Amino acid sequence: MDEGLYSAFAEAVAGPGPEVDLFGAAMIIARLSGHEADAHATARELDLIAEAVRERLEAGANAEALVEAIREELFATRGFAGDNDSYTDPENSYLDRVVERRRGIPITLSLVFMEVAERVGLRCDGVGFPGHFLVRCGEPSQNLYIDPFHGGARLSRAELLARLAGADLGGASPESFLAGVTRRQILQRMLNNLHAFFRERRDLERWLATVELLLRLEPWNGQLVGERGMLHYRLGAPELALVDLERYVSAANPGAVSSGALRLLDELRLLHKGREGTA
């Protein structure tokens, strides 16, 4: 990815939460695939799905009716479903490919549901349920929870709370896991999935691109800055690595700085000093 796309992503996620361009940012994430993700074509397909949903509705349809119409169109008619066979495939994290293949993981299928819902006038919020992203529809008090990964299954608040019983929630209230998350948090979760995939496979260029996008969401994250420095070094950009590692080490708690980063920083300082001496 080039700097222009990083800038476009930063612009998409700027401003107050409701003004974050969730679709636009998700389509930039899709560019991590290396293919030309066509935002206009994907938006048009979502528009067509929304038109089909509206044809199912009577005038003045309430939230319940809107939910049922979207569920019927997406899952029964068009065959959107969770990809159990290749769950970790990055194709499942690229919105355009999810719309095209009609397969995805919980967060991207939830995003498809939310995009269609927005087009037909139904409020939907993403819900960061542990390990399995969900959608809450209508007003928060209505408790209309949908699981797009499992064919748009309806879930009750009581059922979700029961699933959390006994789980290690890190001291957080179970109710907090049923609340809507922000658009930035949705994008962060999408990127974290890809970050883990590219890191595990040592795909250095895409790993770096994912870190760059995460830093547009979390510019204060020193760990990401240090990670970017290490990646710059491994990709043959020692001067960029030096800048990032200096910033990482100076901002971090001394006890939290990795020994590997300190050794690399010392090496880069010597290299830089040597170059200055021969200039």
C-alpha positions as CSV (number, residue, x, y, z in Angstrom):
1,M,0.0,0.0,0.0
2,D,1.2,3.5,-0.7
3,E,1.1,6.6,1.5
4,G,-1.9,7.9,-0.4
5,L,-4.0,5.0,0.9
6,Y,-2.7,5.5,4.4
7,S,-3.7,9.1,4.2
8,A,-7.1,8.1,2.8
9,F,-7.6,5.7,5.7
10,A,-6.6,8.4,8.2
11,E,-9.2,10.7,6.7
12,A,-11.9,8.0,6.7
13,V,-11.5,7.4,10.5
14,A,-11.1,11.1,11.5
15,G,-13.8,13.1,13.2
16,P,-16.5,12.1,15.8
17,G,-17.5,8.5,16.0
18,P,-20.7,8.6,13.9
19,E,-18.8,10.4,11.1
20,V,-16.2,7.7,10.6
21,D,-16.6,6.3,7.1
22,L,-16.8,2.6,8.1
23,F,-17.5,1.4,4.5
24,G,-14.7,3.5,3.0
25,A,-12.2,2.4,5.6
26,A,-13.2,-1.2,5.2
27,M,-12.6,-1.0,1.5
28,I,-9.1,0.4,2.1
29,I,-8.4,-2.5,4.3
30,A,-9.5,-4.7,1.4
31,R,-6.6,-3.3,-0.6
32,L,-4.3,-5.3,1.7
33,S,-5.2,-8.3,-0.5
34,G,-3.2,-6.8,-3.4
35,H,-6.2,-6.7,-5.8
36,E,-8.0,-3.6,-6.9
37,A,-10.9,-3.5,-4.5
38,D,-13.7,-1.7,-6.4
39,A,-15.6,0.3,-3.8
40,H,-18.2,1.5,-6.3
41,A,-19.0,-2.0,-7.4
42,T,-19.3,-3.3,-3.8
43,A,-21.5,-0.3,-2.8
44,R,-23.7,-1.0,-5.9
45,E,-24.2,-4.6,-4.9
46,L,-25.1,-3.6,-1.4
47,D,-27.5,-1.0,-2.9
48,L,-29.2,-3.8,-4.9
49,I,-29.6,-6.0,-1.8
50,A,-31.1,-3.1,0.0
51,E,-33.6,-2.5,-2.9
52,A,-34.6,-6.1,-2.7
53,V,-35.1,-5.8,1.1
54,R,-37.4,-2.8,0.6
55,E,-39.5,-4.7,-1.9
56,R,-40.3,-7.1,0.9
57,L,-41.5,-4.4,3.3
58,E,-44.9,-2.8,3.8
59,A,-45.1,0.9,4.5
60,G,-44.1,1.9,8.1
61,A,-42.3,-1.4,8.8
62,N,-40.9,-1.5,12.4
63,A,-37.5,-2.7,13.4
64,E,-38.6,-6.3,13.8
65,A,-40.0,-6.4,10.3
66,L,-36.8,-4.8,8.9
67,V,-34.6,-7.3,10.6
68,E,-36.6,-10.2,9.3
69,A,-36.6,-8.8,5.7
70,I,-32.8,-8.4,5.8
71,R,-32.3,-11.8,7.3
72,E,-34.4,-13.4,4.6
73,E,-32.7,-11.6,1.7
74,L,-29.1,-12.0,2.9
75,F,-29.2,-15.6,4.2
76,A,-32.1,-17.4,2.7
77,T,-32.2,-15.8,-0.7
78,R,-28.6,-14.8,-1.4
79,G,-26.9,-17.5,0.6
80,F,-24.5,-15.4,2.7
81,A,-23.0,-17.7,5.3
82,G,-20.1,-18.1,7.7
83,D,-16.9,-19.7,6.2
84,N,-16.3,-22.6,8.5
85,D,-14.0,-24.4,6.1
86,S,-11.3,-21.7,5.7
87,Y,-12.1,-19.4,8.6
88,T,-8.7,-17.8,8.9
89,D,-8.4,-17.1,5.1
90,P,-7.8,-13.3,4.8
91,E,-10.3,-13.3,1.9
92,N,-12.9,-13.4,4.7
93,S,-11.6,-10.1,6.0
94,Y,-11.9,-8.2,2.7
95,L,-15.4,-6.6,2.4
96,D,-15.5,-6.7,-1.4
97,R,-14.6,-10.4,-1.5
98,V,-17.1,-11.2,1.2
99,V,-19.9,-9.6,-0.8
100,E,-18.7,-11.3,-3.9
101,R,-18.2,-14.8,-2.4
102,R,-21.0,-14.5,0.1
103,R,-18.8,-16.0,2.7
104,G,-17.0,-14.4,5.6
105,I,-16.3,-14.3,9.3
106,P,-18.5,-12.9,12.0
107,I,-17.2,-9.3,11.8
108,T,-17.3,-8.9,8.0
109,L,-20.7,-10.6,7.7
110,S,-21.9,-8.3,10.5
111,L,-20.6,-5.4,8.5
112,V,-22.5,-6.5,5.4
113,F,-25.7,-6.7,7.6
114,M,-25.1,-3.3,9.0
115,E,-24.4,-1.7,5.6
116,V,-27.7,-3.1,4.2
117,A,-29.5,-2.1,7.4
118,E,-28.3,1.5,7.1
119,R,-29.6,1.7,3.5
120,V,-33.1,0.7,4.6
121,G,-33.2,2.9,7.6
122,L,-32.6,0.4,10.4
123,R,-30.2,1.3,13.1
124,C,-27.6,-1.4,13.8
125,D,-24.6,-1.5,16.1
126,G,-21.7,-3.9,16.1
127,V,-21.3,-5.9,19.3
128,G,-17.9,-7.1,20.3
129,F,-19.0,-10.3,22.0
130,P,-16.0,-12.3,23.0
131,G,-14.7,-14.3,20.1
132,H,-17.7,-13.8,18.0
133,F,-18.9,-10.5,16.6
134,L,-22.7,-9.8,16.6
135,V,-25.1,-7.1,15.5
136,R,-27.7,-5.4,17.7
137,C,-30.6,-3.9,15.8
138,G,-33.1,-1.1,16.5
139,E,-32.8,0.9,19.7
140,P,-30.6,-0.6,22.4
141,S,-33.6,-1.2,24.7
142,Q,-35.1,-3.5,22.1
143,N,-32.4,-6.2,22.5
144,L,-32.6,-7.4,18.9
145,Y,-29.4,-9.4,18.6
146,I,-28.4,-11.1,15.3
147,D,-25.6,-13.6,14.6
148,P,-24.8,-13.1,10.8
149,F,-22.2,-15.9,10.9
150,H,-24.9,-18.4,11.7
151,G,-27.5,-17.4,9.1
152,G,-28.7,-14.4,10.9
153,A,-29.9,-16.4,14.0
154,R,-31.8,-14.4,16.5
155,L,-30.2,-14.3,20.0
156,S,-31.8,-13.2,23.2
157,R,-30.1,-11.0,25.8
158,A,-30.6,-13.8,28.4
159,E,-29.0,-16.3,26.1
160,L,-26.0,-14.1,25.6
161,L,-25.5,-13.4,29.3
162,A,-25.8,-17.1,30.0
163,R,-22.9,-17.7,27.5
164,L,-20.8,-15.3,29.5
165,A,-21.5,-16.9,32.8
166,G,-18.3,-18.3,34.2
167,A,-16.1,-16.8,31.5
168,D,-13.0,-14.8,32.4
169,L,-14.0,-11.3,31.5
170,G,-11.0,-9.6,33.1
171,G,-13.2,-8.0,35.7
172,A,-15.5,-6.3,33.2
173,S,-19.3,-6.5,33.5
174,P,-21.0,-9.1,31.3
175,E,-23.4,-6.3,30.2
176,S,-20.5,-4.4,28.7
177,F,-20.1,-7.2,26.1
178,L,-23.6,-6.7,24.9
179,A,-23.2,-2.9,24.3
180,G,-22.5,-1.5,20.9
181,V,-18.9,-0.7,19.9
182,T,-17.6,2.2,17.9
183,R,-16.9,2.3,14.2
184,R,-13.2,2.6,15.0
185,Q,-13.4,-0.5,17.2
186,I,-14.9,-2.4,14.4
187,L,-12.1,-1.4,12.1
188,Q,-9.5,-2.2,14.8
189,R,-10.9,-5.7,15.2
190,M,-10.8,-6.3,11.4
191,L,-7.2,-5.2,11.3
192,N,-6.2,-7.2,14.3
193,N,-7.5,-10.3,12.6
194,L,-5.3,-9.6,9.5
195,H,-2.4,-8.5,11.7
196,A,-2.3,-11.9,13.4
197,F,-2.6,-13.7,10.1
198,F,0.3,-11.8,8.3
199,R,2.5,-11.9,11.4
200,E,2.1,-15.7,11.8
201,R,3.0,-16.2,8.1
202,R,5.8,-13.7,8.2
203,D,4.3,-11.8,5.2
204,L,6.4,-8.7,6.1
205,E,5.0,-6.2,3.6
206,R,1.4,-6.9,4.4
207,W,2.3,-7.1,8.1
208,L,3.8,-3.7,7.9
209,A,0.8,-2.3,6.0
210,T,-1.5,-3.6,8.6
211,V,0.6,-2.0,11.4
212,E,0.5,1.3,9.4
213,L,-3.3,1.2,9.3
214,L,-3.6,0.3,13.0
215,L,-1.4,3.3,13.8
216,R,-3.9,5.6,12.1
217,L,-6.4,4.3,14.6
218,E,-4.0,4.2,17.6
219,P,-1.2,6.7,17.0
220,W,-0.4,6.6,20.7
221,N,0.4,2.9,20.6
222,G,4.1,2.6,21.3
223,Q,4.2,-1.1,20.9
224,L,3.0,-0.7,17.3
225,V,5.6,2.0,16.7
226,G,8.3,-0.4,17.9
227,E,6.9,-3.2,15.8
228,R,6.9,-1.0,12.7
229,G,10.6,-0.1,13.4
230,M,11.5,-3.8,13.5
231,L,9.6,-4.4,10.3
232,H,11.3,-1.4,8.6
233,Y,14.7,-2.9,9.5
234,R,13.8,-6.3,8.2
235,L,12.6,-4.8,5.0
236,G,15.8,-2.9,4.4
237,A,14.9,0.6,5.7
238,P,17.3,1.2,8.6
239,E,16.8,5.0,8.8
240,L,13.1,4.5,9.2
241,A,13.7,1.8,11.7
242,L,16.0,4.1,13.8
243,V,13.3,6.8,14.0
244,D,10.6,4.4,15.1
245,L,12.8,2.6,17.6
246,E,14.0,5.8,19.1
247,R,10.4,6.9,19.6
248,Y,9.4,3.5,21.0
249,V,12.2,3.3,23.5
250,S,11.9,6.9,24.7
251,A,8.1,6.6,25.2
252,A,7.9,3.2,26.8
253,N,8.3,2.2,30.4
254,P,11.9,1.0,30.6
255,G,10.9,-2.4,32.0
256,A,8.5,-2.9,29.1
257,V,11.0,-2.4,26.3
258,S,12.1,-5.7,24.6
259,S,15.7,-6.7,24.8
260,G,15.7,-7.3,21.0
261,A,14.5,-3.8,20.3
262,L,17.3,-2.4,22.5
263,R,19.9,-4.4,20.8
264,L,18.7,-3.4,17.4
265,L,18.5,0.2,18.4
266,D,22.1,0.1,19.6
267,E,23.2,-1.4,16.3
268,L,21.3,1.2,14.3
269,R,22.8,4.1,16.3
270,L,26.3,2.8,15.6
271,L,25.4,2.4,11.9
272,H,24.0,5.9,11.8
273,K,27.0,7.3,13.6
274,G,29.4,5.5,11.3
275,R,27.6,7.0,8.2
276,E,27.8,10.5,9.7
277,G,31.5,10.0,10.3
278,T,32.1,9.1,6.6
279,A,29.9,11.9,5.2
